[in-house]
Structure formats: structure tokens, C-alpha cells
Amino acid sequence: MSREFDIIIYGATGYTGRLVAEYLINRSKTGGFSWAMAGRSETKLAEVRDEIGAPADTPFVVADASDAASLDAMVKRARVIITTVGPYQLYGNELVAACAAHGTDYVDLSGEPGWMRQKIDTHLETAQKSGARIVFSCGFDSIPFDLGVYMLQEHCKSVEGKPAPRIKGRVRAMQGTFSGGTAASLKATMAAAAKDPVLVSYLTNALSLAPGFDGPAQPAGNKPIYDDVLKSWNAPFIMAAINTKNVHRTNFLLDHDYGTDFVYDEMVLTGDGEQGEKIANHMAKTPTMGTENDPKPGEGPSKEERENGFYDILFFAEYPNGTTHSVGVKGDKDPGYGSTSKMISEAAIALLSSDTKGGIWTPAAALGQALIDLLQANAGLTFTVES
């Protein structure tokens, strides 16, 4: 596919978009790809270019979510579109349609499962025919979780000869904030679900991104529990609502490589004893998002706060005979911004050399070990087999 640019960042003047652009300044020197910044205002694009120290000849593309023709023209110029313009259910419909129609690869930061299911139903066949690889959820939701499970299952198959039927995703530690875009997406999702009962079913069903498949019952993960094997209390994890669905879609797209009996959930480890129980109960009662204190789209932490952030996630596999294996995934920046901007960039870069066929994918199903390798080499993530 011969295009003017390898990658176009759509939303480059927004908070997360400018972090992506800043990352690509140096990454493009080692990666050998061409890229451009896209947004509604050429003047604003120039301001951001100068603020982040991008080369003076960095190309601009003017495009607007409310102008379908401008989006159509933009996607014809790129091999891959990175979009940070959300909520996607409000601003992403025409862009996904254009990419699917013109065979342009697409990555986003969507944590909106109802919208994602609608796009799967509407555009899957078109993307398959055009060769477009549409890859949702290429940030903290859901790359560390999707790839963590993928790596653990690969390890389990190599050691045990078969995948693990049960995996637990457990956040061991995390410092940082969720993005304003994530908070806005949650609000938009809740508003849409209030008007459409079908969307409610997509939000509550862990298998809703695996159309036509009815697997085993999945843990609710909505209240504190004590895990005798991990010797810790577990609290609900807000990102589980999207991550679990993406993990199950990966299994679905990989022809149930994890098994048709696969069970997966995500929670936060809070420790043993009374203190662990107290923390778990407090977390269950205290909303992480959906309050008046949520960051607004375009807002975010300072550079120092991003640099000081981190996350550490355990993936723990269990077999009926008591055998266990585990993988740890760590990130060196705050999850919602610093690490997310690097992850979506590397997902786009991975697509440039991927031979995955057209369709609507998850990061693990589309890119697998190739993306793990890029993230470890360039983006400050580590994937480690622990047992």
C-alpha cells in the first residue's frame, strides 16, 4: 500500500495527541517511518509542533470529525491513522468508516465496548475486504492486560502443552491517573446505555465482543473477595469492564486458542489481613471515575507526574490439578498518559510491518509477540515470566 505518510496522528493538538507526536519525533528517527500531525486548525498544529520541538518541516493535515470529506481525504494519505479524538462514540464513527472503506489501518484508545461492538457489526466485512486493520483499545486499556494474558497463555502452552482455563489479572501497584478522555468516554457510554437497552447488554456481558459465542460464566469482580491462593484481598478494578471483553475477543479471534472454557477476571490486590480487607472495602465504595473531580478531555498531569507514574500487573494461571504459572507486566510511566501515548504509537508502528489480514482486531490478536517486543525495546514496558 503506497501512501504519502506511514502514520498520521489525528488529534495531535489534544493533550494525549501531543504526547504521541512528541514520542514519534525521536521514534521516527530509529523506526524509519514518515508521519504527519492532523487536527482541525493548522495554526494550532503549528503551535504544538513548536512547543514539542518537532522538526519545522513536520507535515500538517487539516481534518475535522464533523467534516466527513476531510476525514476521507486524510485516511487516503496514510497507511495508519492514530486517533486520540474521543469519546469515540461521539467523534469516531466517520473515521472508522473511512478507514474500513479505504483500507487504512487504524488504532485508537477506545474503552467503549458498546460502541466497539456496533463498529464490529457494521464495518467488519468492509475492513476484511479492503484489508484495513482496525485495532481498538491500544492504550492502558487494554494493551498491558491483553498482551499479558497472551504471553502467559503462550508460556502455559509451552510448559503444560495446553492453555490455562483460568487466569486472574491482578493490579499489584499503580501510580498515576486515568485520562480525561477515558472519563469522558465513561460518561458518554453511560448516557448512551440509558437510551438503548442493547448497549446495556454489551456492557454487562464479558463476551459481548465475541459475537455468537456463549462461553462459561465469568466472575463479576464487583465486590471485595479474599483469594486463598494469592493470600490477598481483591478489590474491584474499574478498567476490568473493557479489558476483560478485549481479552475474550482475542481468544475468539484466535479461534479459541485459550480454550472455549476460558475464565478471566481483573481485580486489584490490596493485601492480607484486616488492613487488606479495609482497603478493598474502601476501594469498592469509592468511585475512581464518574465524579465531578474527573479530568476533562485535554487536561492531564504535569510532566513530572507522568514521569513518576508506574504500574505493575500480575497475571496468574491456574489449572484444575493445582498447577500455576504467572507473568508480570510493568510500565515505567503513569498509565493514562505517559505509558498510553507510547503504547498506541508502538501499536501503529507494529502495523506497518504486520501481515495480519483486514478486520477488526485486538492488540494481542493482531500483533502478538511483535508488539510485546517493540514495547519492551522502546516503550518502557516489561513482560516477565515469574513462574
Secondary structure, 3 states (H helix, E strand, C coil): CCCCEEEEEECCCCHHHHHHHHHHHHHHHHHCCCEEEEECCHHHHHHHHHHHCCCCCCCEEECCCCCHHHHHHHHCCEEEEEECCCCHHHHCHHHHHHHHHHCCEEECCCCCHHHHHHHHHHHHHHHHHHCCEEECCCECCEHHHHHHHHHHHHHHHHHHCCCCCEEEEEEEEEECCCCHHHHHHHHHHHHHHHHCHHHHHHHHCCCCCCCCCCCCCCCCCCCCEEECCCCEEEEECCCHHHHHHHHHHHHHHCCCCCCCCCEEEEEEEEECHHHHHHHHHHHHHCCCCCCCCCCCCCCCCCHHHHHHCEEEEEEEEECCCCCEEEEEEEECCCHHHHHHHHHHHHHHHHHHCCCCCCEEECHHHHHHHHHHHHHHHHCCEEEEECC
